[in-house]
Amino acid sequence: MMNCLTFDNQSLARGKGFPCNQFGAQDPGSLRAGMKVFHAKFGEGTAQTLEGAGDDARAQINFPRHGIKWLALSVAKLTPLP
């Protein structure tokens, strides 16, 4: 089991620690279009489109440095940003 640690956004961007609040297949309903999120590989992005439910839920995220990506919420580990 992963330990949950709290870090500021700059620490997350440098890949230090594990974010506490993540969207996933169990709770995709809290992610909304327009929300800012953080992904460990792609960095900060904005949710554009959401579709599906449960293990099939996925989100289209616009990452300024990496373009638009479709991510499965069951594996993507997106962290909400303020």
Secondary structure by P-SEA (a helix, b strand, c coil): cbbbbbbcaaaaaacccccccccccccccccccccccccccccbbbbccccccccccccccccccccbbbbccccccccccc
